[in-house]
Amino acid sequence: MREARRTTLKDIAESLGVSVNTVSRALADKDSVGVETRNRVKAEAERLGYVPNSTARSLVLGSASTLGMVITNPSNPFYAQLISGMEQHCRRHGYSLLLMATEESLANERRAAEELLRRGVDGVLVVTVQEGADHWRRFRAAGVPVVLINRDVPELNTDLVGVDHVQGGYEAARHAIAQGARKIYFLEEDLGVSSVADRVEGYRRAMADSGLPVEPDTMIKVPTRRLEQSAMPWDPSEAYRLAREVVRTAQRPMAFVAGNDYFALGVYRVADEAGLRIPDDILVVGYGGHPFAPYVIPSLTTVELPAADIAVSAVDHLLQRLKGPVAEGTPEQILFPPRLVVRASSSGSGA
């Protein structure tokens, strides 16, 4: 049996009795080909199942009309929103988005960078693992712009679009302090990336501004799951285990400020098992604005992240860089402020 092969321009030309050049120009809607001929060519191309070769087209046009996106973990709800928003915005501008996930692995990130270079993407949006920059410098050397998302790599000297996590951590902690909690515990992921460090910095600033000490036992590091393949990035069970140890001896009212809403769920279970009331005995503030936050009981106070704004801004910024060479020494940093949404877990009057 003869193996099926891809339909070519030559096949269409032979079927219609015209030149390959005529077929090519007709499919490209060139005015030099009459409307009737164009319609005949397009109809025959559809009948034969012709699919344009995007690689060949990119060689002719000097552009792949494709942007690469490298992300650490697409199961992260915030990153899932970013992917959706960026893909939609790319489509509006005539670009496709090629997604690659690294699962917080430097080796995976290097492979992704190599593959995107090989495919000739026009630009790259990156949530980096923040371990090394040489593989991204290759893009700059090739004239391919790179925009970092949510995590900075200062030595790369390129643009960054993300969340102001310092402000987010600050707002969350200040709110808990304002509700009268005697001790503020900060549950944060044990992961050496800038977004985590920035939230911790925000917490520390809020404590300092309120004249409260940051004691060693108040900084609770929750083991990360992000190095596990295709895992949800956070596990409430680890936060549950650590919060349970704290609740036994802590002063009340106490507060838990969680680096993400999933950790807050672990605190909810601890409170339920200990017969403690939220927010009377334990105030809980989450982070991330995940969809379940308004529906747990009591509804969860959280810090919502502007995923849609970041998606649009990052794509726009990258497309702007495509219009001209990236100026050395002039990277831009655009940080969008998150929004504290007060609900019943930290305030009796919350929604």
BAZA-218110 format. One record per residue: x, y, z negated of N, C-alpha, C, CB in turn; residue in three letters. Coordinates in pm, whole numbers, plus 32768, in hexadecimal, padded with zeros to 4 digits. Each point is the difference from the previous one (the first is absolute). Glycine has a CB too. Layout:
N
XYZXYZXYZXYZALA/...
REM end
This chain:
351
80547F8880007FAC807880008057807D80007F4A7F847F86MET/809380DB80D0804E807B80097FE380587F867FFB7FF580FEARG/807180377EBF7FF080537F897FC88089802680BF7F877F91GLU/7EE980AA80177FC980868015806F80677FF37F1F7FB77FA7ALA/80DD80AE80B08063806A7FF67FBB80877FFE80A97F718077ARG/7FA280F37F617FCA80877FF77FE68039808D807B80237F25ARG/7F0E801980ED7FDF8041807F8059807B80137F117FAC7FF2THR/812280638088805B806F801C7FC08063806180C47F697FD8THR/7F7E810A80377FD48063806380047FC4808D805480BA7F6DLEU/800D7EEF80AC800D7FC080837F877FA8801E80FA80047FE9LYS/7ED47FB67FB17F8A7FAB80137F878054802B80577F5F7F53ASP/7F968113806C7F908058802280118036808D7FE4803F7F0DILE/80967FEA8114801D803880847FE47F9A806E80AD80957F9AALA/7F807EED80537FEB7F9880657F6C7FDF801080E27FA47FCCGLU/7ED6805E7FC47F727FE280057FB28068804F80167F8D7F24SER/801680F180D37FB9806E8043803D802680867FC080527F21LEU/80B67F7C80FB80438023807B8036808E80017F6C7F5F8071GLY/80C380D07F1B803D80847FF5808B7FF17FC67F1E806F7FE3VAL/812D8000801580897FF97FCA7FFE80007F678056807780CCSER/80177F567EF9801080027F6E8000808F7FCD80827F298008VAL/7FBC813180458007808D7FD97F73803D7FF880E48013806CASN/7EC67FC77FF27F7680327FFD7FB67FCD7F847FFE800880FBTHR/80157F7A7EE47FC17FC77F89802F80497F827FEF7F208073VAL/809480F57F84803880437F8B7FC7808C7FF080D17F7B801CSER/7F2A80D080557FCD80897FF97F6A80047FE580B58046809DARG/7F037F577F957F6F7FFB7FE97FE17FE67F6D7FDF7FAD80EAALA/806A7FF67EDB7FEA7FE17F72802980737FA580257F0F8034LEU/803681477FFD802A80757FB37FA9807A801E80E97FA58000ALA/7EAD804880517FA3806B80238046807580467F747FBE7F3CASP/80E98025811B80448068804B7FA48036806E80E07F947FD0LYS/7F2080F0803F7FA98040806580267FD9808E7FE180BE7F63ASP/80997F1280B1802D7FDC80867FB87F84803680DE80647FCASER/7ED97F577FE07FB27F8B80297F6C80267FFA80B37F5D7FABVAL/7F05808880BF7F73802380067FAE7FBC7F94801B802180F2GLY/7F74801D7EED7FA97FCD7F957FCF7F7480207FBA80EA7FCAVAL/801D7EFE80B57FCD7F7D8025806A7F947FEF7F64806D80A2GLU/81177FB17F89806D7F9F7FF180207FE97F6D805F804880DETHR/7FA280237ED6801A7FF17F707F9A7FA37FC0806280E77FFAARG/7F1F7F2B80287F977FAD7FC5800E7F6E802A7F6980C67FFEASN/80BB7F23808080167F77803180737FBD7FB57FA9804380E1ARG/80C480087F0E80767FCA7FBB7FDE7FDE7F6F809980868097VAL/7F227FD47F267FDE7FE97F727FA27F897FF0801E80F57FD4LYS/7F847EFF80887FA27F8F7FF9804A7F7C80157F4780948055ALA/81167F69800D804A7F86801A805F7FE07F8C7FF0802D80F6GLU/804B803A7ECF80587FEB7F8C7FB27FC17F8D808D80C58046ALA/7EFA7F6A7FA67FAD7FC77F957FD97F7080207FA780E57FCBGLU/80377F0180B57FD97F78802880737F9D7FEB7F62806280A8ARG/81177FCA7F7680757FA87FF3803A7FFC7F748031803080ECLEU/7F9780207EBA803180017F75808480437FEF7F867F327FDFGLY/80918138806E808080477FF9800A804E7F7C8006801280FBTYR/806D7FE07EC2801F804A7F868082804B80177F897F567F6CVAL/807881308086807C804C801780707FD37FA47F7780C28048PRO/81017F3E7FE980777FDF7FB3802E807E7FB780447F4980A4ASN/7FA280BB7EDA801F80797FB48095801B7FF97F327FDB7F7ASER/811E7FBA8086809180147FFA80328044808080167F357F6DTHR/7FBA809A81058029803D807E7FCE809080087FFD7F208070ALA/7F8880F67F617FC8808880048053805F7FAB7F1C7FA08024ARG/811180317F68804F80567FA88086802480407F917F997F39SER/80A7800A8115807E801E80447FED806D8069804B7F147FD8LEU/7F4380E8806C7FE3806480667FE780887FC17FA17F4E8093VAL/800D80B37F017FD8807E7FC3806580377F9C7F177FB78020LEU/81467FF47FB38060802C7F9A7FC280087F768077807E80AFGLY/7F167F427F3E7FBB80007F7F7FAE7F827FF47FF880FC7FFDSER/800B7EC87F8B7FB07F887FE87F7380227FD380D07F867FC6ALA/7F1680FB801B7F80802A7FC77FDD7FAC7F867FB3804A80E4SER/80B47F917ED27FEF7FAD7F89805380387F8E7FD67F35808FTHR/7FEC80D37EFB804780267F86800C7F857FA87FAB80EF800DLEU/80C87F017FB580137F927FA27FD9802B7F7580B77FA4808EGLY/7F137FFE7F257FE580197F7280377F8C7FB07F3080888036MET/812A7F977F6D803A7F9B7FA97FCE801A7F7380CE7FE88093VAL/7EF17FB57F337FC180127F7D80267F8C7FA77F3F80808066ILE/80C67F987F19802F7F987FA57F9A7F927FE9808D80AB7F94THR/7EF67F7B804E7F9C7F9B7FE07F768031802C808A7FB07F3DASN/7F41801D81327F80803180337F897FDC7FA9805F7FF080E0PRO/7FB17FB87EBD7F917FE07FA67FEE806A7F9480297F0F802CSER/8038814A7FC57FF280737FA77F8C8056803580FA7FFD7FC1ASN/7E9C80197FF17F8B804A80358022808A80367F767F857F5DPRO/80E980C1806580288083803080417FF5808A8020804E7F12PHE/80387F5080FD80437FEE80817F9E7FCE806A80D67FD07F87TYR/7EC87FE080517F9A7FD4805F7FB4807880387FEB7F257F85ALA/7FF6813D80257FBE807A802F805B804F805C7F7A80077F2DGLN/81077FFE80B2805F8046805780067FC1808B8086803F7F35LEU/7F827F3D80CE80087FB980807F878021805680847F477F95ILE/7F0680B1802F7F85801B804A7FFE809080337F877F557F74SER/809A810A80347FFF808D802780658020806C7FB480377F1CGLY/80C47F9080D88068801A80637FDE7FC2808780A9800A7F49MET/7F217F7D80B57FDC7FBE807E7F958050804A80397F217F9BGLU/7F648110801B7F968050803F80388082803A7F5A7F9C7F61GLN/80FF80A4805480358080802E805F7FEC80767FEA805D7F17HIS/80627F3680E880567FE080737FAB7FED807C80AA7F957F68CYS/7EE78023808A7FAA7FE480727FC88081803C7FC67F227F9AARG/8017813C80117FCC8080803180668046805A7F7580157F2FARG/810B7FD480B680698043804C803C7FA7806D803280877F36HIS/7F8E7F0880E6802E7FAB806D80727FA37FDD7FB680B08093GLY/805F7F387EEC806D7FA87FD57FC97F827FBE809580C77FE1TYR/7FB57ECB802D7FE57F877FB580597FFE7F857FBD7F8380D2SER/801A80327EC8804E7FF57F85802B7F6F7FEE7F8480C37F96LEU/80FF7F27806480387F7B7FEE80297FF07F6D80527FF880F2LEU/7F687FB07EC780127FF17F6F805D7F8C7FDF7F1C80617FDBLEU/81417FB87FC680577F977FCD8009800D7F6880867FFC80DAMET/7F707F927EE080037FFF7F6E80837FC47FCE7F057FED7FF9ALA/812D804B7F9780827FD47FCD7FF87FB77F7B806380BF8076THR/7F2D7F4A7F427FF27FC17F7C807280287FA27F8B7F3E806CGLU/809D81417F99806980377FA880887FBD80157F4E80367F59GLU/80CA7F92811C807E7FBB801C80568054805E7F8F7F207FE0SER/80ED80FC7FF7805B804B8055801E7FB280808063806D7F36LEU/7FAE7F1080BE801C7FAF80777F8C80098063808C7F637F75ALA/7EF9809780587F8B800C80587FF9808B803F7F867F597F73ASN/809F810D803F7FFC808880348065801180727FB680557F1EGLU/80C07F7380D080668009806A7FD37FB8807E80B3800E7F51ARG/7F0D7F7E809D7FCD7FB780757F938050804780377F267F8FARG/7F73811A80217F958051803A803A8075804F7F677FBF7F43ALA/80FE80828085804080718045803D7FD28084802E806E7F23ALA/80147F2080DB803F7FCA80797F977FE2806B80B97F9F7F75GLU/7ED8802780617F967FDD805E7FC1807C803D7FD47F2F7F7DGLU/8018813980327FC4807B8034805E804580627F7E80197F2BLEU/81037FE480B880618037805F7FFD7FB380848090804B7F40LEU/7F697F3180B57FFF7FAB80767F84801A805680807F527F81ARG/7F1180CB803D7F83801680497FF5808E80377F967F557F6EARG/80C68101806A8002808680377F8E805A7FD480727F9E80BDGLY/7F6780587EC37F9580577FCE802C809280077FAC7F487F69VAL/7FF38111809E801F808F800D802580427F7C7F66800680C1ASP/80697FC67ED0801C80377F7C7FD57F9C7F977FE380EC8054GLY/80467F2B7F2F7FE67F9F7F967FCE80467F8180B07F688061VAL/7EE9805D7F627FCE80277F7D80297F927F9E7F3A80838063LEU/81057FA17F2D803E7F9B7FAA7FDF80147F6C80B77FEC80A8VAL/7F167FAA7F1980027FF57F6F80777FA67FE17F0180217FE2VAL/816D801C7FF8807E7FB67FF580107FBB7F79806580A3809DTHR/7FEE7EF57F6180207FBD7F828069804E7FB27FC97F238068VAL/806B81487FD4806180597FBF80827FBB7FDA7F4180837FABGLN/80EE7F2880AF80827FBF7FED8050800D80817F9F7F5C7F56GLU/80AC810F80B68051801380787FB6804E806B80757F2C7FCCGLY/7FDB811780887FC580548068803E7FEB80897FCF80A67F50ALA/80987F0780BB80477FF3807F7FA57FD1807280CE7FCD7F7EASP/7ED77FD780647FAA7FCB80697F9F806A803280157F1C7F9DHIS/7FCA814780107FAA806D802E8051806E80457F617FCD7F45TRP/811D8041809780568061804680107FDC8093807C802B7F2AARG/7F797F5780F6800B7FD5808D7F91803E8054806A7F287FB6ARG/7F2080E9800F7F92803F804880218092801E7F5D7F657F92PHE/80D980DD80088025808D80138068800D806F7FCE80317F0DARG/80947F7480F08069800580667FC87FE8808C80A47FB07F55ALA/7EF0800280B37FC27FE280817F99806A802880257F0E7FD4ALA/7FCC815A7FD97F9F8069801F7F717FDB7FE08099804980B0GLY/7F557F527EFA7F7A7FD37FDA7FE280367F7480137F2C808FVAL/7F89812B7F627FE6803D7F7D7FC67F9D7F9B7FDB80D88076PRO/80477F3E7F0D7FD07FAD7F917FBF805B7F9880B67F528029VAL/7ED1808B7FAD7FBD80477F947FE97F9E7F8E7F8F80A280A2VAL/80A47F7F7EE87FEF7FAC7F8A7F77801B7FC280FA7FFF7FD7LEU/7ECC7F977FF07F7D80097FC1800D7FDC7F6D7F8D7FC780D9ILE/805480987ED07FEE7FE87F71807E7FDF7FB17F227FB4803DASN/814980238005807E7FE27FBC80718045804B7FA77F217FABARG/80AB8126800C806A804E803F80837FB280057F9180D07FB1ASP/80BF7F4F80B4808A7FCF800A8055807C801E7FBC7F138053VAL/807181357F4580448081801580757FFA80607FBA803B7F1DPRO/80937F5880DF80777FF880557FDC7FF28095807A7F997F40GLU/7F09804780DE7FD67FF4808B7FE68088803E7F9E7F217FCDLEU/804581427FDF7FEE808A802F7F948008806D80F180307FC9ASN/7E997F9980177F928002805F7F8080287FB9806F7F4F808CTHR/7F2480BA7FBF7F8380347FCA7FBA7F9C7FA47FE9808C80CCASP/7FCC7FAA7ED47FB47FB07FA27F7480387FF380D27FC37F83LEU/7ECA7FE780857F7580247FE67FCB7F9D7F997FDE806280EBVAL/7FE97FD07EA87FD17FA47F9A7FAF80447F9380C47F75802FGLY/7F3480467F607FB5802E7F8C805F80437F9E7F577F48801EVAL/807981217FA1804C803D7F927FE67FAC7F837FF180EB8067ASP/805C7EA97F8C7FEB7FA37F90802A803C7F7A80237F44809EHIS/8038811C7F63802180447F827F8380457FC980F18024804BVAL/7ECA8024800B7F8580427FD57F977F9A7FD6803380BF809AGLN/7FC37ED37FB07F9E7F997FDE80187FC67F767FEA7FCD80F0GLY/809480107EF380207FCB7F7C7FE880677F9380A77F6A8068GLY/7F7981137FB97FED806D7F9F7F6C80137FE080D080708057TYR/7EDC7F97800F7F7180187FEB7FC07F8E7FB17FF8808280D6GLU/802F7F037F477FC97F8E7FB8802380057F6D800E7F7980D1ALA/807180A07F10802C80047F757FC780787FB680D17F8A8044ALA/7F2D80EB7FFA7FCB80777FBF7F6C7FEF7FDD80A7808C807DARG/7F107F327FDB7F737FE97FE47FEF7FA87F857FCC801780F4HIS/80827F7D7F047FF77FA77F8B8024804A7F8080377F3D8092ALA/803081177F768029804E7F8B7F91805F7FD580F07FF08049ILE/7ED1805080187F9680617FE27F877FC07FBF804F808780C0ALA/7F9F7EF57F527F8F7FBC7FC2801B7FDA7F6F7FC17FAB80E0GLN/80B880737EEE801E7FEC7F72803F7F7C7FDD7F4680927FD7GLY/80EB7F25808B80437F817FE0807E80197FAE7FA47F9980D4ALA/807380147EC7807580117FAA807E7FCB80407F6B7FF07F3BARG/80857FAB811880757FC680427FDB7FDE808F80587FA37F24LYS/8000808381397FE67FEC808E80617F9880367FAC80EF8018ILE/80207E9F801080527F96803A7FF9800A80987FD97F6A7F37TYR/809A808581078007800A809280247F788039804380F27FF2PHE/7F5C7ED0805280147F7D803F802A801680907F547F927F69LEU/8128804F80B78031801A8088804C7F878035800D80F57FCDGLU/7FED7EFD80B480407F908044809880087FF37F407FF5809FGLU/80FE7F997F4B80917FF77FF6803A7FF0808C7FF17F9A7F17ASP/801780D88130802F7FFF808A804D808180197F3C7F71804BLEU/813F80827FE980578074800F7FE8804E807F80A57F867F7DGLY/7EE680B780907FE1805480747FD7808B7FCF7FB97F368089VAL/8050812C7FD07FED808B7FD77F72801D7FD180B1803E80A0SER/7EEA7F817F9B7F76801B7FD77FEA7FD97F6E7FB47FDC80ECSER/80857FB57EEA7FF67FD67F74804C80627FA67FEA7F0E8048VAL/809181127FDF8052805D7FB17FBC80887FF280CF7F89804DALA/7EEE80A4801D7FBD80827FFC7F8B7FFF7F9F8046802980EBASP/7F6D7F6B7F137F907FF87FA0803480017F727F797F8080A7ARG/80F480397F3F803C80007F7B802F808C7FDA80487F118020VAL/7FF481368040802D80897FE77F8980597FDD80C27FDF809DGLU/7ECE80107FA97F89804E7FE27FCC7FE77F747FC87FFC80F0GLY/80377F867EE87FD87FDA7F78805B80417F987FA77F258057TYR/80DB80D57FC1805F803A7FA27FED80987FF380A27F498038ARG/7F4580F980387FEB80917FFC7F8280247FB18074801580DDARG/7F237F9C7F377F84801B7FB780147FEF7F6A7F7C7FB480C8ALA/80CC7FE57F12801B7FEA7F72805380727FC77FF67F088024MET/8071812280268057806D7FD27FB280827FF480C47F90806CALA/7EE6808E7FF57FB2807C7FFD7F9E80027F8B8016800F80F8ASP/7FC67F7B7ED87FA27FF77F8F80487FEC7F7B7F567FA2809CSER/813080607F68804E7FF17F867FFC7F737FC77FD380EC7FD2GLY/80167EB180827FF87F767FD2807D7FB3802C7F048008800ALEU/81327FA47F9F80777FB380257FDD7F8C805C806A80407F26PRO/7FF47F9D812F7FF27F86805180507F947FB97FE1808280DCVAL/7FDC7F2C7ED880437F987FB380167F8480577F9880587F2BGLU/80CF7F5B80B480207F8B80547F8C7FA0801480E780147FB0PRO/7EC67FDB7FE97F937F9E800B7F8B8032805380457FA97F24ASP/7FBB80D980FD7F8F8034804E80127FEC80967FDB80A87F4CTHR/809F7F3E80DF801C7FE7808F7FFE7F698017808D80D58014MET/7F097EF980277FED7F71801180157FDB80937F5E7FFA7F3CILE/81087FB780DF801E7FD780897FB97F7C801F80E180757FF5LYS/7ECD7F9080737FB47F8A802A804A7FBD80747F2380697FB5VAL/80FB7F16804180487FBC806C7FBA8011808780557F5A7F5APRO/7FF980C1810C7FC7801480857FE37F7B8043807B80D88015THR/7F207F2880437FE27F8A80528023801A80927F497FBE7F61ARG/80EE80B780BB800F8027808C80697FB0804D7FB880E27FBAARG/809E7ED77FFD80657FB180457FC97F79802C80B080747F7ALEU/7ED37F6C805C7FC07F8580297FC1801380897FD67FBE7F10GLU/80377FE181467FCD800C80887F69800C800180C37F7D8052GLN/7F0980EA7FF27F71801380177FAE80047F7F801E7F8E80D9SER/801F809E7EBA7FB980087F817FC180897FF0809C7F587F9BALA/7EF580AD80197FCF80827FD7806F80407FAE7F0B7FB58001MET/810B80CD800E8075803C7FC17FF880097F68801C807F80CEPRO/7F6B7F767EF97FF5800D7F6F7FAC7F907FC5801880F88015TRP/800B7EE17F717FBA7F927FBE7FCC802F7F7980927F568076ASP/7EEA80B27F767FCB802C7F7F802B7FA77F8C7F3F805E8079PRO/80E17F227FA280217FA47F93807F802A7FB67F917F49807FSER/80D180ED7FC8807B802C7FBE7FE5807A7FA780877FA880C2GLU/7F2A80B57F717FDC80747FAE7FAE7FD57F888003809380CCALA/7FA57F0D7F477FB07FCA7F92805A7FC77F927F467FCC80A3TYR/811C7FE47F8680597FC27F9E804E80697FB080147F388096ARG/801F812C7FAD805180667FBD7FAA805D7FAA80A47FF480BELEU/7EE780307F747FA880597FB37FCB7FBA7F847FC0807680D3ALA/80297F0A7F357FCE7FB57F8C806380057F8D7F817F698099ARG/80FF80927F85806680087F967FFF80897FBE808C7F5A807CGLU/7F5B810F7FD3800180897FCC7F87801B7FA8807D804980CBVAL/7F0F7F8B7F5F7F8280227FBE7FFC7FCF7F707F8E7FF880DEVAL/80B77F9C7F077FFB7FC67F78803380607F95801F7F218067ARG/804081347FBA804280547F9B7FF280958018809E7F487FE0THR/7F2C80E280908000808F80247F9A80517FB1804C7FBF80E3ALA/7FD580C27F0C7FA2805E7FC37F8B8019805E80BB806C7F7FGLN/7ED47FB680477F8A801F804F7FCE808B7FDD7FC47F0D800CARG/8002813980577FEF7FD4808B80848003804D7F1480547FFAPRO/80FE7F4B805980767FF880567FD4800F809180787F6A7F5AMET/7FE980AB80FE7FE1800A808E80637FAE80507F9F80E67FDEALA/802E7EDD808B80557FBD80627FF2804B80847FE77F1D7F8BPHE/8089811580A58006803A808680447F998058800980F37FAAVAL/7FAE7EDC80BA80337F9480548032803680857F617F607F93ALA/810C8066809E8037802B80807FAD7FD6807780DC7FF47F98GLY/7EBF7FB680527F9F7FDD80677F827FCB7FBD80B97FCC80A7ASN/7EDA80357FA37F7F7FDA7FC67FF97F6D7FD97F9880B28088ASP/80B87EF97FB97FFE7F727FDE80367FE87F73801B7FC880F2TYR/804C80827EE880327FF37F777F95802B7F9C80EA80298052PHE/7EC6803A7FD27F94802E7FA77F9D7F8F7FE5801A80EA8058ALA/7FCF7EC0800B7FA57F8F7FEC80327FA37F927FBB801080F1LEU/80C97FE07F0880397FAE7F967FE4803B7F7780B07FB5809CGLY/7F5680CF7F587FE380447F817F6D7FEF7FDD80B780A8802BVAL/7EF17F5D80387F717FEC7FE67FE77F797FBC7FC9809080C8TYR/807A7F097F6A7FEB7F7C7FC680357FFA7F70800F7F9B80E5ARG/806280A47F03803880047F797F9C80427FA080EA800B805FVAL/7EDF80657FC97FA080487FAC7F857FAA7FE3805180DA805FALA/7F7E7EE180087F897FAD7FEF801A7F8F7F9D7FBA803880E9ASP/80B97F857F25801F7F907FA7801A802C7F71805E7F8980C2GLU/7FD580F27F2E801F80337F797F8980477FC080EC80198047ALA/7EA47FF07FFF7F8B80447FCA801280967FF77FCD7F337F82GLY/8088810480D3801980907FFF7FAE8044806E80E87FDA7FA4LEU/7EF080A1803E7FAC8049805F8054806080557F3F7FEE7F60ARG/809F80148121803A8061805C7F958069801C809E7F52806AILE/7F7A812D7F7C808080427FDE8012801F7F6C7FF9806180E1PRO/7FAD7F737EC7800680297F73807F7FD17FBB7F097FFB7FFAASP/811D7F88801B80787FC87FC180798003805F7F6D7F6E7F73ASP/807A807A810C806B7FFF80657FD28052807980527F1B7FB2ILE/7FFC814A80717FE88049807C80507FBD806E7FD780DA7F84LEU/7FF07F1D80F380457FC0806F7FFA805B807A7FC77F1A7FA6VAL/80B080FE8095800A804F807B804D7FAE80667FF980DD7F7FVAL/7FCC7F1080F580407FB4806A8045805A80657F567F4E7FE2GLY/80D28076808D8047804B80697FEA7FB9808480AF80547F5CTYR/7F297FF881087FEF7FC780867F778016803B80A57F5A7FC1GLY/7EF480B57FE97F7A801680337FCB7F8B8051803280F08003GLY/7FE27E967FCB7FD57F8A804A7F677FF47FFE80D97F8D7FC8HIS/7EEE8030809C7F6E8001800F7FB17FCD7F88802A7FE280ECPRO/80117FC67EC37FB57FC97F8E7FF880607F8A80487F1F804APHE/8008814C7FB5800980587F8B7F7980367FCF80E2803D8050ALA/7EC47FEE80077F8080347FCD7FA17F947FCF801B80BC809CPRO/80027EC47F817F9F7F977FE8801E7FA77F887FD8800480EFTYR/80A180057ED9801B7FB77F857FB780477F8E80E37FB08056VAL/7F0D800B7F3A7FBA803A7F8D805F80037F897F207FAD8054ILE/80FA80CC7F767FD780828032804D802580807FC880477F14PRO/7FFF8015813A80418029807D808B80387FE27F1F8031806ASER/813D7FB57FF0808E801A7FE6802C808A802F80287F0D8015LEU/800F81417F8E8045807B8025807D7FDB804F7FA8807A7F32THR/80707FCA813B80727FDC805480348079804B7FA57F188019THR/80CF80D88023803B806780557FF27FD1809180A6804A7F4AVAL/7F097FFD81027FE87FDB808B80708036805A7F087FFE7FD5GLU/81217FB2808D806D802480597FC98028808A809B7F637F84LEU/7F9A810780B67FCB8035807E80337FB4807A7FF280DF7F94PRO/7FE77EA3807980337FAB806C7FDF803980897FE97F3B7F6AALA/7F9C80F580A87FD8803280848053807980297F187FAC7FD7ALA/810180AF7FCC80508077801E808F7FDB80257F7180867F63ASP/80C77F1B805380897FD5801A800A7FBD808980287FE27F09ILE/7F767FCB811880017FBA80818002806280747F857F417F98ALA/8022812180657FF88062806C807D805580077F0880047FE7VAL/8127802B7FA5807580587FFD807D7FB780317F9A807D7F41SER/80787F06809680787FB5802780047FEA809780017F8F7F20ALA/7F8E8048811A7FFB7FEA809080158083804B7F647F3E7FDFVAL/8059812C7FF48012808380418091802D7FFB7F15803D7FC3ASP/81297FAD7FCA808B80297FEE805C7FB380607FD180387F0EHIS/80157F4780FE80537FAD80587FEB802980937FF47F427F5ALEU/7F9180D780CC7FE4802A808A80418087801E7F287F817FFBLEU/80DB80D77FA180428081801380967FEE80147F4F806D7F74GLN/80EC7F358043808F7FE4800F801F7FC6808B80107FDB7F08ARG/7F8E7FE1813180157FC58085800B806A806E7F837F377FB3LEU/80508141802E8003806A8065808B803C80137F1480307FC9LYS/81457FB77FD780878038800C805F7FB87FA47FA080DD803CGLY/80E27F3E7FCF80637FBD7FAC7FEE80237F6D809E800380BFPRO/7F7F7F9D7EEE7FF680157F70807880537FD37F837F267FE0VAL/8062814C7FE4806D80597FD480447FC77F857F8680C7805EALA/80FB7F2B7FAA804C7FCF7F8D7FF880647F8D809B7F82809AGLU/7F5880477EEF800380567F887F7F80487FE480EC801B802AGLY/7EA87FC780207F8280477FE87F8C7FA07FEC805780BE8088THR/7FB67EE07F237F8E7FA67FE87F9280487FB3809B7F3A7FFFPRO/7EEB80A080197F8F80397FB97FC97F9A7F9E7FC9809480C4GLU/800A7F9C7EC97FC37FAA7F9B7F7480367FE380E37FC57F9AGLN/7EBA7FEA80867F7580277FED7FC27FA07F9B7FEF806080ECILE/7FF17FD37E9D7FC57FAE7F967F7380327FE280E47FD27F9ELEU/7EBD7FD580727F7480237FE77FDD7FE77F6E7FC57FC880EFPHE/7FF380947ED17FDB7FEC7F747F937F977FF1803E80ED7FD2PRO/7FD07EB77FD07F947FA27FE37F9480457FAC80A37F3E800APRO/7EEE807C7FDD7F90803D7FB97FD57FA97F8B7FB4806F80D4ARG/804C7FCB7EB57FD07FBA7F8A7F677FFB800380CB80497F7ALEU/7EFE7F3E807C7F6F7FEE7FFC7FDB7FCB7F767FF27FD580FBVAL/7FCF807E7EB47FE17FDD7F757F7D7FB27FFB807B80CC7FACVAL/7F8C7EBE80167F897FAC7FEE7FF87FD37F6E800B7FB180F2ARG/7FA17FEF7EF57FDD7FDC7F7680717FBD7FB27F1A7FE9804EALA/814A7FDF7FF4806A7FBA7FB78059805D7FAE7FFD7F5580B4SER/7FFB812E7F648052805C7FB37FAF80747FC880C17FC0808DSER/7EBD80427F8F7FAE80707FD37F6F7FD27FF7809E80A88067SER/7F257F717F277F747FD97FED7FA580468062802E7FD97F12GLY/8000809981257FAE804A805D80227FE080907FED80B37F57SER/80727EEE80BF802C7FDF80877F917FBE805180E87FE97FACGLY/7F29801680D77F9A7FC680587FFA7F697FF3802180BD809FALA/
REM end
